[in-house]
Amino acid sequence: METEGWRNFVAKRFPSFSTPPFWKDCAHALTTLSRNIDRRAFIAREFEPTGSILSLPNGVTQDRWQRPKGQTMGFQAVLDSYEEWVGNDWASRRTVVAYGAGAELLLHNTPVHPKRRLVMDNDRATEPAQASQIFPRAQWMSFREAHHAEGRDDVTSVKILRPAQQTPEGRSHDTNEVVLGRAGGELMLLQMGLDPSQSLKLKQYNTFDTSVRSADVNLSPAPLLATCLNDGRLCVYPLHATESVAQPTAQVSCIEGGRRSCQTWSTTFLSKERIAVGLGPSDDIVKVFDVGNTGLAPEPIRRFGSGGRIPTSVYPIRALPSSTADPANSDEHLLLSGGYDGIIRYVDSYVMVAARLTPE
């Protein structure tokens, strides 16, 4: 039961989760999560930099983070995160979170010590005096250059590269690589580490000085970067291009007739070769493009409407994981989308059917 029993339980009940082979702990964690979701139970807490923070690119450590000033618009959450196991037990994992705060990029890197298992097993809160022993070196970093101005150069897209997507130099536990897009038209690949000499701009991508709406990176051996711009274009770049300023290898307009009332809002890789774009207000709120060996298809291979009489917009799009537990093999036909009309839609692009998940 300690080996095959727990593994079979996880594989049967949670086939789409990619987990390390700590099957008993995995079964306990996933069962608890599933039960909490069924009960609609969750825990929320405020999350902002505390303690010292390393300011990049100047490499100065500040004792306290200063909130952005001079904003002319409300906060819009732009964030990404991932977690990976770095040890030989369930508790030894590293969590990375990056998000935009105005024109500043904030990154939180938490290497978790195996002693955290004591807290998990005892299921109790940790005393403040013990926190430094169980959560060592909670690392905060920020990135903002001197010419970046609030409201003009706000962060509009953040994508943390997973270890398999990083450059060989970036595959270190103290270094993270982030694709960063801004309202001012900048799109770049950053390397951020505790050593300021290792923190630099690795690559810039030509957006023709057009505001970046969203960006995503696929999980292929030669990763591609896809971004949708404010003028309605979808552009595709080789993530690790050889030139210092990468040019798009393909681009296509997602808005028919150049209608100014319609905008592109999000772009997401459904698989290695399929890209979904959310747009609106429009009758077609999701378009799926194919990017294969011949490049980016000029016309969408799939498109979906709202199913209603009033045009709406789609903002987030997420591909549903496949039953193989391999994130690189997500089911390119299944996706979820969130609309301005408050409706969550489950879309099966293979049979061209969209189902409403939000109660009427």
HELIX and SHEET records of a PDB file:
HELIX    1   1 GLU A    4  ARG A   13  1                                  10    
HELIX    2   2 TRP A   23  ASP A   38  1                                  16    
HELIX    3   3 ARG A  116  ASN A  122  1                                   7    
HELIX    4   4 PRO A  128  ILE A  134  1                                   7    
HELIX    5   5 PRO A  163  GLN A  165  5                                   3    
HELIX    6   6 PRO A  168  GLY A  170  5                                   3    
HELIX    7   7 PRO A  196  GLN A  198  5                                   3    
HELIX    8   8 GLU A  256  GLY A  258  5                                   3    
HELIX    9   9 PRO A  327  ASN A  329  5                                   3    
SHEET    1   A 6 VAL A  60  GLN A  62  0                                        
SHEET    2   A 6 ILE A  53  LEU A  56 -1                                        
SHEET    3   A 6 GLN A 139  PHE A 143  1                                        
SHEET    4   A 6 GLU A 104  PRO A 111 -1                                        
SHEET    5   A 6 ARG A  93  ALA A 101 -1                                        
SHEET    6   A 6 LEU A  79  TRP A  85 -1                                        
SHEET    1   B 5 VAL A 155  ILE A 160  0                                        
SHEET    2   B 5 THR A 175  ARG A 182 -1                                        
SHEET    3   B 5 LEU A 187  GLY A 193 -1                                        
SHEET    4   B 5 LEU A 200  TYR A 205 -1                                        
SHEET    5   B 5 VAL A 245  ALA A 246  1                                        
SHEET    1   C 4 VAL A 212  VAL A 217  0                                        
SHEET    2   C 4 LEU A 224  LEU A 229 -1                                        
SHEET    3   C 4 ARG A 233  PRO A 238 -1                                        
SHEET    4   C 4 ALA A 250  SER A 253 -1                                        
SHEET    1   D 4 GLN A 263  PHE A 269  0                                        
SHEET    2   D 4 ARG A 274  GLY A 280 -1                                        
SHEET    3   D 4 ASP A 284  GLY A 292 -1                                        
SHEET    4   D 4 GLY A 295  LEU A 296 -1                                        
SHEET    1   E 4 GLN A 263  PHE A 269  0                                        
SHEET    2   E 4 ARG A 274  GLY A 280 -1                                        
SHEET    3   E 4 ASP A 284  GLY A 292 -1                                        
SHEET    4   E 4 ARG A 302  GLY A 305 -1                                        
SHEET    1   F 4 VAL A 314  ALA A 319  0                                        
SHEET    2   F 4 LEU A 334  GLY A 339 -1                                        
SHEET    3   F 4 ILE A 344  ASP A 348 -1                                        
SHEET    4   F 4 VAL A 353  ARG A 356 -1                                        
END                                                                             
